[in-house]
């Protein structure tokens, strides 16, 4: 491959020109008015041989606070890159989140609103509509390894644009007995541990791609710490690799210390939490410890990935991204799981390491998973094939200020009806959502644990009206319309 200094300089040029575009927008735009869309990212023509590699490692159902138990990931990515501390999964459920990450679009535009039902699963996604095709046309080698969208099997159409397709197609949630479809050839594994297999296959893809004088984009998507579905079809805590058996025997879930854990009074909360039984503390502790054990193999996978990139001379050419498809509740509001619009389900880890990214830096820019495809295309100088609903945060990666939306669409789906459940918006202070006549409004500045629902509070009536207007504006948004600056909200009365 080309010398890293030349490629790193070109990658920096891409970032700086994107930042310059943001600066230009600042210079030519008056004070933001309601409904003003953010400036589109610039596309920079860059020879394919001078573009950075991008490797995106993703966990499944990982909480942001789980990072404290992943020392390799913290050391090798966070401490040598940037921690985007306010990142969220705006549609916090496996399949919709993954669809966002391969299309750069919200569910109203890519069609995937849930894991199942007429608007859910792989069947709801157009396999020709994936950003991998743009990278392939731009000269990138593209590889996918691991868990894809729910319901994908070896019998389904292979998604377009992937140079190497190595997806889990059977026993996806088993952890030990499973199969991969490697470019049409099925490989069956028995009595193996899925994370270790995904790590090996990812590293082999890196080695194979590094032999060719082209940059590469690799998605390496793991299963842990998602629960296991055993042979009886029952969900059980995730098993660990043999090397991690018995670890974290004294670990205590951070959720137990949250004021929202087994919340005493949930009568004012929206339907998903109202009248719920108390979460079983012992079950929560058991699940938490099992999740931590399962995450250790991902932590080692990150370590082995970095070492593989170093061994083939590509580490300094490569942008490494680490995140999760959604967060996970462990007893907050008496709830265990995801597909709800709470801090625990929305918040995800998002770490980025790469050329020109400051070591140990941090940003509280309110980015989402939908922004990652836009950022990847900006970093690679790749032209998008359709309108992206996210916006690139490439300037932020190198410490540049950039204008950004002040209101983000958040939503959940359903298996019935029109495929929608709660849909709302998130600002720096408020979390708001509606499903029919039911709704919630949390003032996260005064109530960070979301204990008090202000939905019918007269003191928040004006705020609720404005947030509803923004929600309606964003429900069917496409492209730049999803990234608006609406302005400052009033104080509660």
N, C-alpha and C positions, 0 to 999 in steps of 0.2 A: 504494500500500500504506500501511498505518498507520505513524505516526511511530515511528522505531526506538527511541526512549527508552522509550515505553510498552510496546512489544513486548519490548525487552530486559529491562525490569523484570519483566514477567510470566514470561519465560524464567528469570530469576533466581529468582522465586518457586517455579517448578517444581523447580529444582535444590535450593533450600533446604529445601523440604518433603520432598524425597527424602532429603536429608541428615538432616532431623529425624527421619524414620522410622528411619534407621539408628541415630541417637542413642537414640531410644526403645527400640530393640531392645537396645542396650547396657545401658540402665537397668533393663530388666525381665528380663534373662537372666543366669543364673549363669555361672560359668566354663564355656566351651564343652566339651561332651562329645563323644565319638566319634559321628559320624553326625548331628550337629546341622546342619540346613539353615539357610542364610542367610535373613534376613528378606526377604519379597517387597517389591518396589518399590511405592511409593504411586502411584496414578493420580490426577492432578489435572485437574479439568475447567477447561479454558481456552478462551475463544472462539477460533475458528479464525483470526480476523484478528489475534490477538495472539501467535500462535505463531511461533517462529523457523523460517526456512528451514533445510534440511539438504541439503548437497551432498557426496556420497561419491565421491571419485576413487580408483580402484584400478588398480594395475599388475598384471602377470601374471608370476609367477616372480621377483620382485625380492627380492634379498637386503637385509637391514637395512643392511649396510655399503656398499651402493650409494648411499646417501643422500649420502655425502661428495662425490659427483660431480653433485649436483643443487642448485646454489646457490639458484635461485628457490624451490624447494620448502622448503628450509631457512629462507630468509629470510622468506618470506611466510606459512608455516604454523608451523614449529617455533619460530622466534624471536618469533613473535607469538601463540603458543599454547602447547600442552603436548606434550611428547614422552613417550609411554608406552613406556618403554625395555625393558620385559620382556613385550611383547605377542607372542603366538604364534598360528599357525594350527594348531589342535589336530587337524586332519585334512588334512595338508599335500599336497593335490593339487587341481588346478583345479576339477573338477566338485563334489566333496564340499564344498570350501570355499565355493563360490558358492551351493550349496544351503543351507548354514548361514546365509549372509548374506541370503537372501530368505525364510527360514523362522524363523530364531532357534532352530533345533533341531539336535541332533547327528544323524548319519546313521542311528542306530538308530530315530529317530523320523520323519525326513523321507524315508528310503528310498534316499538316494543315497550309495553306499559307494565308488564308483569312477568313472572316466571312461567305462568301457565295460562290457559284459557285462550279465547280467540284473539286476544291482543298480547299474547305472551309467548315466551320461549323462542328458540331459533326460528320456528316457523313464521314468526311475525317479522323477521328481518329479511330484507332483500340481500342475498349473498353477493350481488354485484355491486352493492353500495358500501364499499369499505375503503378506508383511506390508504390501505396497503397498495391498491392499484395505482394511486398517484405516485407513491414512492418508487414503485417498480418502473413506471414510465420515466421517472426522473433519474433513473440509473442506479437506484438502491437495490441491494439484495434484501429480501424481506422474509422473516421467519417467525412462525408462531409455534409455541411449545406449551402444552398444558391444558387447563380447563377452559373451554370456550363457553358459548351460551348454553343455557339449560336446554336439554332436549336434543342436542346435536349428536348424531350417530354417524357411523361409517357409511350408512346408506344415503345420507343427505348430500346435497350439492356442496362441493368444496368452495368456500368463499374465494372471491376473485382477488388476485394481486399478490398472493403469498408465494415467494420462490420456494420456500420449504414449509410444508403443512404437516404438523406433528401434534395433533390434538387428541386429548382423551376422548374415546368414543364408547367405552363400555366400562362398567364398574366405576363410574366417575366419582362416586362418594364412598367407595369401599375402603380406600387407602392401601389395601394389600393385594387385591386381585383385580386387575384392570387391563385395558387395552388402549393402544395408541393407533391412530391411522397416520402412518408416516408416508406422505405422498402416495396414498392409495394402497400401501402395503400394511396390513394389520399386524401389529406386534403385541402378543399377549404376555402379560406378566403375572406370575403367581408367587405368593409369599414374598413380595417385594414391598418397599415403602415408597409411596407415590412421590413424595417431595424429593427424595434422593434420586429417583428416576428422572423427574423433570429437571433437576439440577444437572445431571449427567448429560441429558439430551440437549439442554441449553448450551452447556459448555462445548459440546461437540459441534453444535451449529456455529458458535463463535469461531472455533478452530477452522471449520470448513469455509466459512465466509471470509476469514482473514487471509486465505490463500489466493483470493481473487482481488484484483485491483479495482474494487468498488466499495463504497461505504455500505453499511447495513443497518437495518431497522429490525429489532427482535423484540417480540412480546413474549415474556416468560411468565405465565400465569399459574400460580400455585393453588392448591386446594385448602391447605391449612390456613387458619384454625377452624374452618367450617366443621360442623358436626359430621360424624360418620353415619351412614345408613347401613345398618348391619344386614346379614343374610335374611333376617326376618322382616326387613323393610322398616325397622324401627330406628329413629334417630337416637344416637348415643354420643357421649362426649368424644372428641377426636382422639384417636390413639397416637402414641408417640413412636418415633424410631426407637429401636431397642436400646440405643446408647443413652436415651433420655428417660428411660423408665425410672420412676421413683423420684425424679427431680421435683423441686418446688413443693415439697411436702408441707411446708409451713407458709406458703405464699397466701396472702389475704387479698381478695379482690378490692381494688380502689372504690368500687361502687358501694361497698358496705359503709364507707365513710361519708357518702353523699347524703345530704338532707332529703334527696328525692328517693333514696332506697326505701322500698316498702312504705311509700308515702302514706301517712295516716289517713288523710281525707282526700279522696279522689273524686268526690261527687261533682266538683266543678270542672273536671278535666274532660277532654273530648272522649268519644265513645271507646277508642281502643284501650283506655285506662280506667274508665268508669266501672265501679263495682267489681273490680278484679280481686281475686283472692291474693293474700300475701305470698310473695315469692318464697320458696323454701330455701333458707339460708345455706343449709348443708349442700343442697344441689347446686347452688350458685358457686360455692367454694370448690366443689368437685369439678364443675365445668371450667372454672377459671384456671385451675391448676393443670387440667388436661390441655386447655388451649395454649398455655405457656409452654408445656412440653412439646406440643406439635409445632410451635413456632421456632423452636431451636433448630430444626432441620432447615427452615427457610433462612435463618440467620447464617447457618453454615453455607447454604447455597449462595448467599450474597458474597461471603468470603471467597468461595471457590470461583465465582464469576469474576471477581476482581482479579484474582490470581491468574485465571485463564486469559483475561484481557491483557494482563501484564506480560504473560509468557509469550503471547503472539505479537507483542509490540503495539497493541491497540488501546491500551488503557488511557493514554493521554489524548487519544483521538475521540474518546467515547463519552457521551452524556449518559449517565446511569440515573434512572428514575425509579423510586420505590414508593408504592402506595398500596391501598386496599380498595376493593370495589364498594365497600360501605363500612360503617361502624357497626356497633352491636351493643344492645342494652343488656345489662346483667342485674336486673332487679330494680332499676330506676323506674319510678312510677308503677312498681309491682310488675314490670314488663320484662320479658326475656326475648330477645330477637331483634328484628330490623323491620324495614318497611313502615316506619313511623317517623314523623318529623320532630324528633327530639335531638338535643345536642349529641347524645351518645351514639345515635344511629347515623346522624349526618356527618359528624367529624371523622376525618380519616388522616392517617399520617401521609405526608407528601415531602419526600426528600429528593434533592437533585444534586448530582455531582457532575462536573465536566470542565472542559476548557474555559478559562476566564471566570468561572464561578468562584466567588470568594469563599475561602475555607472558613467553616464555622459561622457562616452568616445566617441571617434569619429575616423573614418577612411575614407581616400579618396581612398581606394583600388577600382579600376574600376570594381566592381562586376555587375552582371546582374541577371535577373530573372532565367535564365537557370542554374545559379550556385546554386540556392536554393535547388533543389532536391539532388544534390551532397553533399551539406552541411548538409541537414537533415539526409542522410544516414550515413555520418561520425559521426554526433552527436549521432545517435542511434546505431552505430556499426552494421548497416544493410548492407547486401551484395546486391549489385545491380544486377538486372537480365539481363541487357544489358549494352552496352557502353553508358556512360553519356557524353553529349557534354559539360556540365559545369564542373567546378572544385570547390572543397570545400574551403570555406574561414573560416573554423572552427578555425584554429590557430589565425587568425586576431581577432576573437571574444574575445579571452582572452589576446590580446595585444602582440601576438607573430609576429615577422616578417615572411613573407613567400614569396617565389618566385611566380610571377604571370605573366600572358600573358601581352604583350605590345600592342597587336592589337586585337580588338574585332569585330566579324562579326555583321553587322546590316543590316536589310532588311525589305522590305514591299512587300505585295502581291497584286494580282489583281483577279478579278472575271472571266477574260477571258484569252485566250491564254494558256501559260504554267503556269499561276497562279502566276507569279512573276512580280514585278514592279521594284522599285529602290533597288539595293543591293550594299552594300559597307562595309567600315571598319571605325572604330573609334580608334584613338590613344590618348595619353595625350594631343596632340596639334591639330590634324587634324580630320576633318570629311569629308569622301569621299564616293560618291556613283554614280552609273551608271544605266541607263535604256535605252538600245539601244544606240543611238548616243547622248542622253542627259545625262548631269551629273553635279555634283557639287564638289567643293573642298573648304572647309573653313579652314582658319588658325585661330583657336579659341584663340590662344595666343594673336594675334594682333587684332582679330576681333571677340570677344566673342558673339556678337549678330548676326553673320553670315549675314552681310550686303553685303559682297563682295565675289562673286563667282570667285575663282582662277582657275577654270577648264581649261581655255585656256590661262592663264597667263604664258608667257614664263619663268618668274622667278621661277615658281613652276613646270616646265616641268619634272625635274628629280624626284621631290617628287611625282608627279602624277604617273610617271612610276613605282616607287617603291610601291606605295599604290595599284596600279592596280595589280601588281604581288602578293601582299599579298591578295588582294580580290579574285583573281583567285585561290589562294592556299586554301582559306577558304570556297569558295562557296559550295563545296561538302564535307566539312570536317565531320569527325565522331570522337567522343571520344577525346583522347589526341591531335589529329591533330587540334582541334578547339582552343587549348590553347597553342599557340606557342610564343616563344620569338624570334622576328626577328632581333632586334638590333636597334641602334640609326639611326634616319633619318638625312639627310643633312639639312643644313640651306637653305632657299630660296636664289637664286642668285640675 
